Amino acid sequence: MRRSVSLCVVALVSLAATQLAAQNKAKAENVPIIPHTSVPNFFKLPPDLYFGEGIGIATNSKGHVFVYHRSGDTRLFEFDQTGAFVKEWGVNNYGSEFAHQVRVDAQDNVWLVDEGTNMVIKFNPEGRVTMVLGRRPEPVAGAFDSRLPAPPPEKYKFGRPTDVTWDAQGNIFIADGYVNSRTVKYDKNGRFLKSVGGDRGSAPSQMNTPHSIASDAQGNVYVADRGNQRIQVFDNDLVLRAIYDNVGNPWAVCISPGPHQYLFASNSNPDSNTPASSWDITGEIYKMELDGTIIGKFGKAGKGLGEFSTVHEIDCRNPNELFVSEISAWRAQKIILTPQKAATPTSAAR
């Protein structure tokens, strides 16, 4: 029994070391600064109701904002376009245990990605569950299956998934993140089509904690390969097309809807806030063209307004009015970007 416990502890320590590697300074240099401001007190919570760790944030077509956070329980709050509290979604939902991401699709369906239950849940705009992908582990197996090496990935089971996105045809792409280190494609009905990755590593198309995912109008898929300090870009069939590796360790990626689409990526300071030197070299968010050209950056590590304390998700439905959720500061912010004059861009692709 003692040997079994010791092996379990070693495996968990090894997993933590692999997944929580120190955040790195971005390789990009001489990047223009984008002026930005934070709207103070935008979110208006009812008395005695508070945010926990700000894990996910997304907007719908009406401008309503959804914040998925870890509090006493994992909770999903909806606010209107003025920041007024509307309601809480999915109270006591079986699939909500340890929040990781919330996304809203083109039809205003709300999707939750929960790494505690290994489930991805689709709500229709009225708040009813219409699709479930994955399965919550049985209590006897524990909430987190963190065996190293991980068991072979299965088509319809996840290992602490992290994010979800879609293409124009409704195909579903899931970042199956902490354990399986892969990206999986399903059709609009949830039928498995294919996957890429699955063996943790740093070679092209391999992944080390795919932590966030987004897609563009052409159906290309952008994976924030956080542990490998890069964004990998795949076509709609999950064939690798490009790697952007000079914006640090991307915790969150977002692509604006267009007509001109932009890619945003956060080089967050670690949520452990260690080492102390990370505060000086991380925390910024990059604005990029889809080809990897860096337009500029904004923000720095910190807990003040306009500073960022472990950005976990970015909503960029309006590329000049962003919403960000933060773990360490237990909050979400509305960020206003000031339009820039033309500047010499910096390329991130290789």
BALOBA-1460 file (C-alpha; in Angstrom, 3 decimals):
// residues 350
<rec num="1" residu="m" x="0.000" y="0.000" z="0.000"/>
<rec num="2" residu="r" x="2.822" y="2.374" z="0.944"/>
<rec num="3" residu="r" x="4.566" y="1.650" z="-2.373"/>
<rec num="4" residu="s" x="1.340" y="2.427" z="-4.271"/>
<rec num="5" residu="v" x="0.902" y="5.754" z="-2.474"/>
<rec num="6" residu="s" x="4.545" y="6.687" z="-3.093"/>
<rec num="7" residu="l" x="4.235" y="5.968" z="-6.808"/>
<rec num="8" residu="c" x="1.077" y="8.069" z="-6.951"/>
<rec num="9" residu="v" x="2.812" y="11.007" z="-5.262"/>
<rec num="10" residu="v" x="5.777" y="10.745" z="-7.636"/>
<rec num="11" residu="a" x="3.450" y="10.701" z="-10.641"/>
<rec num="12" residu="l" x="1.536" y="13.761" z="-9.440"/>
<rec num="13" residu="v" x="4.731" y="15.693" z="-8.705"/>
<rec num="14" residu="s" x="6.094" y="14.782" z="-12.134"/>
<rec num="15" residu="l" x="2.848" y="15.870" z="-13.793"/>
<rec num="16" residu="a" x="2.856" y="19.171" z="-11.943"/>
<rec num="17" residu="a" x="6.462" y="19.844" z="-12.928"/>
<rec num="18" residu="t" x="5.633" y="19.110" z="-16.557"/>
<rec num="19" residu="q" x="2.515" y="21.268" z="-16.677"/>
<rec num="20" residu="l" x="3.554" y="24.197" z="-14.499"/>
<rec num="21" residu="a" x="6.917" y="24.935" z="-16.025"/>
<rec num="22" residu="a" x="8.120" y="28.461" z="-15.451"/>
<rec num="23" residu="q" x="6.548" y="31.091" z="-17.634"/>
<rec num="24" residu="n" x="9.016" y="32.451" z="-20.178"/>
<rec num="25" residu="k" x="9.854" y="35.863" z="-21.508"/>
<rec num="26" residu="a" x="8.570" y="36.251" z="-25.054"/>
<rec num="27" residu="k" x="11.185" y="36.161" z="-27.787"/>
<rec num="28" residu="a" x="9.564" y="39.026" z="-29.724"/>
<rec num="29" residu="e" x="11.410" y="42.329" z="-29.318"/>
<rec num="30" residu="n" x="10.635" y="45.978" z="-30.041"/>
<rec num="31" residu="v" x="6.903" y="45.281" z="-30.056"/>
<rec num="32" residu="p" x="4.724" y="48.443" z="-30.221"/>
<rec num="33" residu="i" x="2.687" y="49.180" z="-27.109"/>
<rec num="34" residu="i" x="-1.081" y="49.432" z="-27.584"/>
<rec num="35" residu="p" x="-2.626" y="51.977" z="-25.174"/>
<rec num="36" residu="h" x="-5.423" y="50.456" z="-23.132"/>
<rec num="37" residu="t" x="-7.702" y="51.193" z="-20.212"/>
<rec num="38" residu="s" x="-9.778" y="49.075" z="-17.872"/>
<rec num="39" residu="v" x="-13.415" y="49.986" z="-17.149"/>
<rec num="40" residu="p" x="-13.642" y="50.244" z="-13.343"/>
<rec num="41" residu="n" x="-16.408" y="48.351" z="-11.524"/>
<rec num="42" residu="f" x="-17.957" y="47.094" z="-14.745"/>
<rec num="43" residu="f" x="-19.401" y="43.906" z="-13.251"/>
<rec num="44" residu="k" x="-22.138" y="44.599" z="-10.701"/>
<rec num="45" residu="l" x="-22.690" y="41.596" z="-8.489"/>
<rec num="46" residu="p" x="-25.629" y="41.307" z="-6.070"/>
<rec num="47" residu="p" x="-24.874" y="41.751" z="-2.354"/>
<rec num="48" residu="d" x="-22.900" y="38.888" z="-0.804"/>
<rec num="49" residu="l" x="-22.119" y="37.321" z="-4.179"/>
<rec num="50" residu="y" x="-18.505" y="37.270" z="-5.321"/>
<rec num="51" residu="f" x="-16.230" y="36.041" z="-8.082"/>
<rec num="52" residu="g" x="-13.836" y="33.233" z="-7.330"/>
<rec num="53" residu="e" x="-10.936" y="32.402" z="-9.621"/>
<rec num="54" residu="g" x="-11.784" y="33.975" z="-12.992"/>
<rec num="55" residu="i" x="-11.428" y="31.000" z="-15.317"/>
<rec num="56" residu="g" x="-13.617" y="31.619" z="-18.365"/>
<rec num="57" residu="i" x="-15.302" y="34.615" z="-19.994"/>
<rec num="58" residu="a" x="-17.341" y="34.966" z="-23.196"/>
<rec num="59" residu="t" x="-19.983" y="37.195" z="-24.787"/>
<rec num="60" residu="n" x="-23.049" y="36.453" z="-26.884"/>
<rec num="61" residu="s" x="-24.527" y="38.391" z="-29.824"/>
<rec num="62" residu="k" x="-26.514" y="40.638" z="-27.449"/>
<rec num="63" residu="g" x="-23.368" y="41.736" z="-25.643"/>
<rec num="64" residu="h" x="-24.178" y="39.710" z="-22.530"/>
<rec num="65" residu="v" x="-21.105" y="38.454" z="-20.680"/>
<rec num="66" residu="f" x="-20.701" y="34.976" z="-19.174"/>
<rec num="67" residu="v" x="-18.133" y="34.420" z="-16.417"/>
<rec num="68" residu="y" x="-17.262" y="30.839" z="-15.455"/>
<rec num="69" residu="h" x="-15.391" y="30.781" z="-12.168"/>
<rec num="70" residu="r" x="-14.242" y="28.617" z="-9.299"/>
<rec num="71" residu="s" x="-15.801" y="29.743" z="-6.054"/>
<rec num="72" residu="g" x="-17.211" y="27.680" z="-3.175"/>
<rec num="73" residu="d" x="-18.731" y="25.813" z="-6.103"/>
<rec num="74" residu="t" x="-17.957" y="26.123" z="-9.794"/>
<rec num="75" residu="r" x="-20.453" y="28.733" z="-11.068"/>
<rec num="76" residu="l" x="-21.516" y="30.414" z="-14.320"/>
<rec num="77" residu="f" x="-22.809" y="34.003" z="-14.058"/>
<rec num="78" residu="e" x="-24.475" y="36.022" z="-16.825"/>
<rec num="79" residu="f" x="-24.308" y="39.824" z="-17.002"/>
<rec num="80" residu="d" x="-25.976" y="42.179" z="-19.474"/>
<rec num="81" residu="q" x="-24.125" y="44.601" z="-21.754"/>
<rec num="82" residu="t" x="-23.960" y="47.202" z="-18.954"/>
<rec num="83" residu="g" x="-22.429" y="44.766" z="-16.475"/>
<rec num="84" residu="a" x="-25.635" y="44.233" z="-14.481"/>
<rec num="85" residu="f" x="-26.117" y="40.741" z="-13.072"/>
<rec num="86" residu="v" x="-28.761" y="38.731" z="-14.964"/>
<rec num="87" residu="k" x="-28.741" y="35.193" z="-13.559"/>
<rec num="88" residu="e" x="-26.734" y="32.095" z="-12.709"/>
<rec num="89" residu="w" x="-26.735" y="29.189" z="-15.176"/>
<rec num="90" residu="g" x="-26.685" y="25.447" z="-14.502"/>
<rec num="91" residu="v" x="-27.024" y="25.464" z="-10.730"/>
<rec num="92" residu="n" x="-26.027" y="22.005" z="-9.422"/>
<rec num="93" residu="n" x="-25.202" y="20.854" z="-12.954"/>
<rec num="94" residu="y" x="-23.601" y="17.394" z="-12.780"/>
<rec num="95" residu="g" x="-20.949" y="18.475" z="-15.294"/>
<rec num="96" residu="s" x="-19.678" y="21.497" z="-13.338"/>
<rec num="97" residu="e" x="-16.985" y="20.701" z="-10.801"/>
<rec num="98" residu="f" x="-13.733" y="22.504" z="-11.669"/>
<rec num="99" residu="a" x="-14.188" y="25.219" z="-14.298"/>
<rec num="100" residu="h" x="-11.821" y="25.668" z="-17.194"/>
<rec num="101" residu="q" x="-13.502" y="27.580" z="-20.038"/>
<rec num="102" residu="v" x="-16.762" y="29.036" z="-21.327"/>
<rec num="103" residu="r" x="-17.411" y="29.786" z="-25.003"/>
<rec num="104" residu="v" x="-20.413" y="31.063" z="-26.972"/>
<rec num="105" residu="d" x="-20.905" y="29.860" z="-30.545"/>
<rec num="106" residu="a" x="-22.417" y="31.673" z="-33.547"/>
<rec num="107" residu="q" x="-25.938" y="30.569" z="-32.566"/>
<rec num="108" residu="d" x="-25.530" y="31.871" z="-28.999"/>
<rec num="109" residu="n" x="-25.244" y="28.394" z="-27.515"/>
<rec num="110" residu="v" x="-23.146" y="28.464" z="-24.354"/>
<rec num="111" residu="w" x="-20.464" y="25.783" z="-23.956"/>
<rec num="112" residu="l" x="-18.734" y="24.878" z="-20.691"/>
<rec num="113" residu="v" x="-15.440" y="23.009" z="-20.539"/>
<rec num="114" residu="d" x="-14.908" y="21.449" z="-17.120"/>
<rec num="115" residu="e" x="-11.611" y="19.758" z="-16.320"/>
<rec num="116" residu="g" x="-12.913" y="18.321" z="-13.056"/>
<rec num="117" residu="t" x="-15.619" y="16.227" z="-14.702"/>
<rec num="118" residu="n" x="-13.851" y="15.714" z="-18.054"/>
<rec num="119" residu="m" x="-16.975" y="17.016" z="-19.767"/>
<rec num="120" residu="v" x="-17.881" y="19.578" z="-22.419"/>
<rec num="121" residu="i" x="-21.487" y="20.745" z="-22.063"/>
<rec num="122" residu="k" x="-23.617" y="22.663" z="-24.577"/>
<rec num="123" residu="f" x="-26.510" y="24.842" z="-23.379"/>
<rec num="124" residu="n" x="-28.985" y="26.369" z="-25.821"/>
<rec num="125" residu="p" x="-29.662" y="30.121" z="-25.484"/>
<rec num="126" residu="e" x="-32.520" y="29.362" z="-23.092"/>
<rec num="127" residu="g" x="-30.177" y="27.519" z="-20.737"/>
<rec num="128" residu="r" x="-31.132" y="23.907" z="-21.410"/>
<rec num="129" residu="v" x="-28.465" y="21.230" z="-21.898"/>
<rec num="130" residu="t" x="-28.534" y="20.006" z="-25.511"/>
<rec num="131" residu="m" x="-25.241" y="18.091" z="-25.832"/>
<rec num="132" residu="v" x="-22.713" y="16.457" z="-23.537"/>
<rec num="133" residu="l" x="-19.279" y="15.254" z="-24.632"/>
<rec num="134" residu="g" x="-17.088" y="13.229" z="-22.304"/>
<rec num="135" residu="r" x="-17.986" y="11.571" z="-19.031"/>
<rec num="136" residu="r" x="-17.530" y="12.426" z="-15.386"/>
<rec num="137" residu="p" x="-15.215" y="9.913" z="-13.677"/>
<rec num="138" residu="e" x="-16.845" y="7.559" z="-11.205"/>
<rec num="139" residu="p" x="-16.165" y="8.655" z="-7.596"/>
<rec num="140" residu="v" x="-14.076" y="5.556" z="-6.927"/>
<rec num="141" residu="a" x="-11.648" y="6.641" z="-9.665"/>
<rec num="142" residu="g" x="-11.182" y="10.145" z="-8.259"/>
<rec num="143" residu="a" x="-11.838" y="13.465" z="-9.967"/>
<rec num="144" residu="f" x="-8.481" y="13.700" z="-11.728"/>
<rec num="145" residu="d" x="-6.850" y="10.858" z="-13.619"/>
<rec num="146" residu="s" x="-3.258" y="12.077" z="-13.743"/>
<rec num="147" residu="r" x="-1.377" y="8.855" z="-14.425"/>
<rec num="148" residu="l" x="1.976" y="9.186" z="-16.148"/>
<rec num="149" residu="p" x="2.319" y="7.932" z="-18.724"/>
<rec num="150" residu="a" x="-1.316" y="8.614" z="-19.514"/>
<rec num="151" residu="p" x="-3.455" y="5.715" z="-20.758"/>
<rec num="152" residu="p" x="-4.131" y="5.695" z="-24.510"/>
<rec num="153" residu="p" x="-6.637" y="8.435" z="-25.424"/>
<rec num="154" residu="e" x="-10.165" y="7.316" z="-26.206"/>
<rec num="155" residu="k" x="-12.503" y="8.808" z="-28.798"/>
<rec num="156" residu="y" x="-15.167" y="10.002" z="-26.394"/>
<rec num="157" residu="k" x="-13.304" y="10.376" z="-23.094"/>
<rec num="158" residu="f" x="-11.146" y="13.327" z="-22.083"/>
<rec num="159" residu="g" x="-8.273" y="13.831" z="-19.657"/>
<rec num="160" residu="r" x="-8.829" y="17.251" z="-18.070"/>
<rec num="161" residu="p" x="-9.984" y="19.094" z="-21.234"/>
<rec num="162" residu="t" x="-9.288" y="22.802" z="-21.514"/>
<rec num="163" residu="d" x="-11.205" y="24.510" z="-24.363"/>
<rec num="164" residu="v" x="-13.560" y="24.196" z="-27.339"/>
<rec num="165" residu="t" x="-14.079" y="25.928" z="-30.696"/>
<rec num="166" residu="w" x="-16.029" y="25.322" z="-33.948"/>
<rec num="167" residu="d" x="-15.828" y="25.902" z="-37.677"/>
<rec num="168" residu="a" x="-18.522" y="27.362" z="-39.960"/>
<rec num="169" residu="q" x="-19.987" y="23.877" z="-40.539"/>
<rec num="170" residu="g" x="-20.435" y="23.321" z="-36.819"/>
<rec num="171" residu="n" x="-17.610" y="20.799" z="-36.427"/>
<rec num="172" residu="i" x="-16.355" y="20.803" z="-32.844"/>
<rec num="173" residu="f" x="-12.666" y="21.023" z="-31.869"/>
<rec num="174" residu="i" x="-11.689" y="20.262" z="-28.284"/>
<rec num="175" residu="a" x="-8.329" y="20.879" z="-26.615"/>
<rec num="176" residu="d" x="-7.931" y="17.733" z="-24.524"/>
<rec num="177" residu="g" x="-5.324" y="19.293" z="-22.483"/>
<rec num="178" residu="y" x="-3.630" y="18.274" z="-19.273"/>
<rec num="179" residu="v" x="-3.504" y="14.488" z="-19.592"/>
<rec num="180" residu="n" x="-4.003" y="13.551" z="-23.253"/>
<rec num="181" residu="s" x="-2.167" y="16.504" z="-24.851"/>
<rec num="182" residu="r" x="-4.187" y="16.405" z="-28.063"/>
<rec num="183" residu="t" x="-6.798" y="18.236" z="-30.139"/>
<rec num="184" residu="v" x="-9.899" y="16.290" z="-31.150"/>
<rec num="185" residu="k" x="-12.352" y="16.988" z="-33.980"/>
<rec num="186" residu="y" x="-16.026" y="15.954" z="-33.841"/>
<rec num="187" residu="d" x="-18.848" y="16.673" z="-36.260"/>
<rec num="188" residu="k" x="-21.752" y="18.933" z="-35.277"/>
<rec num="189" residu="n" x="-23.568" y="15.982" z="-33.701"/>
<rec num="190" residu="g" x="-20.608" y="14.999" z="-31.545"/>
<rec num="191" residu="r" x="-19.365" y="12.107" z="-33.685"/>
<rec num="192" residu="f" x="-15.592" y="11.556" z="-33.491"/>
<rec num="193" residu="l" x="-13.721" y="12.376" z="-36.703"/>
<rec num="194" residu="k" x="-10.000" y="12.546" z="-35.885"/>
<rec num="195" residu="s" x="-7.381" y="13.878" z="-33.496"/>
<rec num="196" residu="v" x="-3.832" y="15.207" z="-33.511"/>
<rec num="197" residu="g" x="-1.235" y="14.888" z="-30.766"/>
<rec num="198" residu="g" x="-1.810" y="12.395" z="-27.982"/>
<rec num="199" residu="d" x="1.849" y="11.790" z="-27.139"/>
<rec num="200" residu="r" x="3.179" y="14.580" z="-24.965"/>
<rec num="201" residu="g" x="6.199" y="16.113" z="-26.653"/>
<rec num="202" residu="s" x="7.705" y="19.126" z="-28.390"/>
<rec num="203" residu="a" x="7.956" y="17.916" z="-31.986"/>
<rec num="204" residu="p" x="5.699" y="19.590" z="-34.573"/>
<rec num="205" residu="s" x="2.069" y="18.474" z="-34.058"/>
<rec num="206" residu="q" x="2.904" y="17.149" z="-30.582"/>
<rec num="207" residu="m" x="1.607" y="19.119" z="-27.613"/>
<rec num="208" residu="n" x="2.448" y="19.822" z="-23.995"/>
<rec num="209" residu="t" x="-0.678" y="21.134" z="-22.274"/>
<rec num="210" residu="p" x="-2.818" y="22.504" z="-25.110"/>
<rec num="211" residu="h" x="-4.455" y="25.116" z="-22.917"/>
<rec num="212" residu="s" x="-6.657" y="27.176" z="-25.257"/>
<rec num="213" residu="i" x="-8.044" y="26.871" z="-28.778"/>
<rec num="214" residu="a" x="-9.656" y="29.139" z="-31.394"/>
<rec num="215" residu="s" x="-10.641" y="28.944" z="-35.069"/>
<rec num="216" residu="d" x="-10.768" y="31.433" z="-37.935"/>
<rec num="217" residu="a" x="-13.312" y="31.979" z="-40.710"/>
<rec num="218" residu="q" x="-11.502" y="29.494" z="-42.981"/>
<rec num="219" residu="g" x="-11.732" y="26.749" z="-40.368"/>
<rec num="220" residu="n" x="-8.070" y="26.828" z="-39.363"/>
<rec num="221" residu="v" x="-7.488" y="25.883" z="-35.731"/>
<rec num="222" residu="y" x="-5.049" y="27.729" z="-33.431"/>
<rec num="223" residu="v" x="-3.856" y="25.736" z="-30.411"/>
<rec num="224" residu="a" x="-2.147" y="27.447" z="-27.478"/>
<rec num="225" residu="d" x="0.538" y="24.818" z="-26.841"/>
<rec num="226" residu="r" x="1.429" y="26.368" z="-23.508"/>
<rec num="227" residu="g" x="4.071" y="23.941" z="-22.278"/>
<rec num="228" residu="n" x="5.962" y="24.236" z="-25.558"/>
<rec num="229" residu="q" x="5.886" y="28.060" z="-25.643"/>
<rec num="230" residu="r" x="4.096" y="28.243" z="-28.974"/>
<rec num="231" residu="i" x="0.865" y="28.483" z="-30.914"/>
<rec num="232" residu="q" x="0.376" y="25.696" z="-33.443"/>
<rec num="233" residu="v" x="-1.892" y="26.382" z="-36.420"/>
<rec num="234" residu="f" x="-3.696" y="23.462" z="-38.073"/>
<rec num="235" residu="d" x="-5.965" y="23.376" z="-41.083"/>
<rec num="236" residu="n" x="-9.507" y="22.026" z="-40.820"/>
<rec num="237" residu="d" x="-8.247" y="18.439" z="-41.146"/>
<rec num="238" residu="l" x="-5.780" y="18.987" z="-38.297"/>
<rec num="239" residu="v" x="-2.749" y="19.123" z="-40.575"/>
<rec num="240" residu="l" x="-0.059" y="21.433" z="-39.191"/>
<rec num="241" residu="r" x="0.403" y="24.641" z="-41.209"/>
<rec num="242" residu="a" x="2.398" y="27.029" z="-39.006"/>
<rec num="243" residu="i" x="4.016" y="27.560" z="-35.615"/>
<rec num="244" residu="y" x="4.234" y="30.935" z="-33.828"/>
<rec num="245" residu="d" x="6.828" y="30.626" z="-31.098"/>
<rec num="246" residu="n" x="7.869" y="34.075" z="-29.928"/>
<rec num="247" residu="v" x="4.964" y="35.245" z="-27.733"/>
<rec num="248" residu="g" x="5.908" y="33.315" z="-24.606"/>
<rec num="249" residu="n" x="3.725" y="30.596" z="-23.080"/>
<rec num="250" residu="p" x="0.197" y="31.217" z="-24.372"/>
<rec num="251" residu="w" x="-2.423" y="30.638" z="-21.698"/>
<rec num="252" residu="a" x="-5.322" y="32.035" z="-23.732"/>
<rec num="253" residu="v" x="-5.966" y="32.637" z="-27.428"/>
<rec num="254" residu="c" x="-8.908" y="34.390" z="-29.079"/>
<rec num="255" residu="i" x="-9.765" y="35.246" z="-32.697"/>
<rec num="256" residu="s" x="-12.057" y="38.182" z="-33.445"/>
<rec num="257" residu="p" x="-14.997" y="37.525" z="-35.800"/>
<rec num="258" residu="g" x="-13.971" y="39.899" z="-38.579"/>
<rec num="259" residu="p" x="-14.404" y="40.915" z="-41.334"/>
<rec num="260" residu="h" x="-10.693" y="41.498" z="-40.559"/>
<rec num="261" residu="q" x="-9.762" y="38.879" z="-37.998"/>
<rec num="262" residu="y" x="-7.119" y="39.288" z="-35.297"/>
<rec num="263" residu="l" x="-5.443" y="36.768" z="-33.024"/>
<rec num="264" residu="f" x="-4.933" y="37.633" z="-29.346"/>
<rec num="265" residu="a" x="-2.597" y="35.625" z="-27.082"/>
<rec num="266" residu="s" x="-1.785" y="36.054" z="-23.400"/>
<rec num="267" residu="n" x="1.692" y="35.386" z="-22.008"/>
<rec num="268" residu="s" x="0.276" y="35.228" z="-18.481"/>
<rec num="269" residu="n" x="2.325" y="35.371" z="-15.340"/>
<rec num="270" residu="p" x="2.081" y="32.011" z="-13.543"/>
<rec num="271" residu="d" x="-0.944" y="31.603" z="-11.268"/>
<rec num="272" residu="s" x="1.459" y="30.558" z="-8.506"/>
<rec num="273" residu="n" x="3.103" y="34.002" z="-8.857"/>
<rec num="274" residu="t" x="6.503" y="32.341" z="-8.659"/>
<rec num="275" residu="p" x="9.285" y="32.849" z="-9.267"/>
<rec num="276" residu="a" x="9.119" y="36.518" z="-8.334"/>
<rec num="277" residu="s" x="11.131" y="37.403" z="-11.441"/>
<rec num="278" residu="s" x="8.217" y="36.252" z="-13.631"/>
<rec num="279" residu="w" x="6.365" y="39.470" z="-12.773"/>
<rec num="280" residu="d" x="8.939" y="41.462" z="-14.740"/>
<rec num="281" residu="i" x="8.875" y="39.380" z="-17.935"/>
<rec num="282" residu="t" x="5.272" y="38.214" z="-18.313"/>
<rec num="283" residu="g" x="1.661" y="39.363" z="-18.093"/>
<rec num="284" residu="e" x="1.259" y="40.998" z="-21.503"/>
<rec num="285" residu="i" x="-1.336" y="40.244" z="-24.178"/>
<rec num="286" residu="y" x="-0.341" y="40.252" z="-27.872"/>
<rec num="287" residu="k" x="-2.501" y="41.386" z="-30.786"/>
<rec num="288" residu="m" x="-1.521" y="39.622" z="-34.011"/>
<rec num="289" residu="e" x="-2.515" y="39.063" z="-37.591"/>
<rec num="290" residu="l" x="-3.599" y="35.512" z="-38.373"/>
<rec num="291" residu="d" x="-0.294" y="34.914" z="-40.178"/>
<rec num="292" residu="g" x="1.590" y="35.491" z="-36.928"/>
<rec num="293" residu="t" x="2.580" y="39.101" z="-37.553"/>
<rec num="294" residu="i" x="2.591" y="40.906" z="-34.210"/>
<rec num="295" residu="i" x="0.734" y="44.221" z="-34.286"/>
<rec num="296" residu="g" x="1.399" y="45.204" z="-30.687"/>
<rec num="297" residu="k" x="1.030" y="44.257" z="-27.040"/>
<rec num="298" residu="f" x="-0.566" y="45.686" z="-23.915"/>
<rec num="299" residu="g" x="-0.596" y="45.105" z="-20.176"/>
<rec num="300" residu="k" x="1.809" y="43.715" z="-17.616"/>
<rec num="301" residu="a" x="1.687" y="41.423" z="-14.609"/>
<rec num="302" residu="g" x="-0.087" y="42.956" z="-11.643"/>
<rec num="303" residu="k" x="-3.342" y="43.313" z="-9.749"/>
<rec num="304" residu="g" x="-4.175" y="46.949" z="-10.560"/>
<rec num="305" residu="l" x="-6.698" y="48.075" z="-13.156"/>
<rec num="306" residu="g" x="-5.353" y="47.354" z="-16.617"/>
<rec num="307" residu="e" x="-2.771" y="44.929" z="-15.230"/>
<rec num="308" residu="f" x="-3.215" y="41.193" z="-15.547"/>
<rec num="309" residu="s" x="-2.925" y="38.494" z="-12.929"/>
<rec num="310" residu="t" x="-2.930" y="35.195" z="-14.821"/>
<rec num="311" residu="v" x="-5.287" y="35.775" z="-17.750"/>
<rec num="312" residu="h" x="-7.101" y="32.490" z="-18.311"/>
<rec num="313" residu="e" x="-9.479" y="33.476" z="-21.115"/>
<rec num="314" residu="i" x="-9.937" y="36.395" z="-23.504"/>
<rec num="315" residu="d" x="-13.152" y="37.370" z="-25.286"/>
<rec num="316" residu="c" x="-12.490" y="39.444" z="-28.421"/>
<rec num="317" residu="r" x="-15.899" y="39.600" z="-30.129"/>
<rec num="318" residu="n" x="-15.112" y="43.305" z="-30.461"/>
<rec num="319" residu="p" x="-11.326" y="43.538" z="-31.049"/>
<rec num="320" residu="n" x="-11.225" y="46.986" z="-29.439"/>
<rec num="321" residu="e" x="-13.285" y="46.001" z="-26.372"/>
<rec num="322" residu="l" x="-11.936" y="42.863" z="-24.750"/>
<rec num="323" residu="f" x="-13.044" y="40.930" z="-21.709"/>
<rec num="324" residu="v" x="-10.467" y="38.974" z="-19.703"/>
<rec num="325" residu="s" x="-10.833" y="36.585" z="-16.783"/>
<rec num="326" residu="e" x="-8.051" y="36.271" z="-14.217"/>
<rec num="327" residu="i" x="-7.227" y="33.503" z="-11.771"/>
<rec num="328" residu="s" x="-5.011" y="35.088" z="-9.148"/>
<rec num="329" residu="a" x="-6.933" y="38.361" z="-8.814"/>
<rec num="330" residu="w" x="-10.363" y="36.641" z="-8.606"/>
<rec num="331" residu="r" x="-11.872" y="38.976" z="-11.154"/>
<rec num="332" residu="a" x="-12.787" y="39.818" z="-14.742"/>
<rec num="333" residu="q" x="-12.031" y="43.081" z="-16.553"/>
<rec num="334" residu="k" x="-13.400" y="44.964" z="-19.534"/>
<rec num="335" residu="i" x="-10.443" y="46.344" z="-21.512"/>
<rec num="336" residu="i" x="-10.651" y="49.167" z="-24.068"/>
<rec num="337" residu="l" x="-7.885" y="49.325" z="-26.686"/>
<rec num="338" residu="t" x="-6.983" y="52.644" z="-28.302"/>
<rec num="339" residu="p" x="-6.641" y="52.388" z="-32.110"/>
<rec num="340" residu="q" x="-3.026" y="52.652" z="-33.243"/>
<rec num="341" residu="k" x="-1.263" y="54.396" z="-36.026"/>
<rec num="342" residu="a" x="0.409" y="52.083" z="-38.532"/>
<rec num="343" residu="a" x="3.617" y="50.581" z="-37.143"/>
<rec num="344" residu="t" x="6.269" y="48.240" z="-38.430"/>
<rec num="345" residu="p" x="4.993" y="44.760" z="-37.491"/>
<rec num="346" residu="t" x="6.980" y="41.909" z="-36.022"/>
<rec num="347" residu="s" x="6.652" y="38.432" z="-37.546"/>
<rec num="348" residu="a" x="6.022" y="35.463" z="-35.268"/>
<rec num="349" residu="a" x="5.773" y="32.672" z="-37.803"/>
<rec num="350" residu="r" x="8.396" y="30.144" z="-38.746"/>
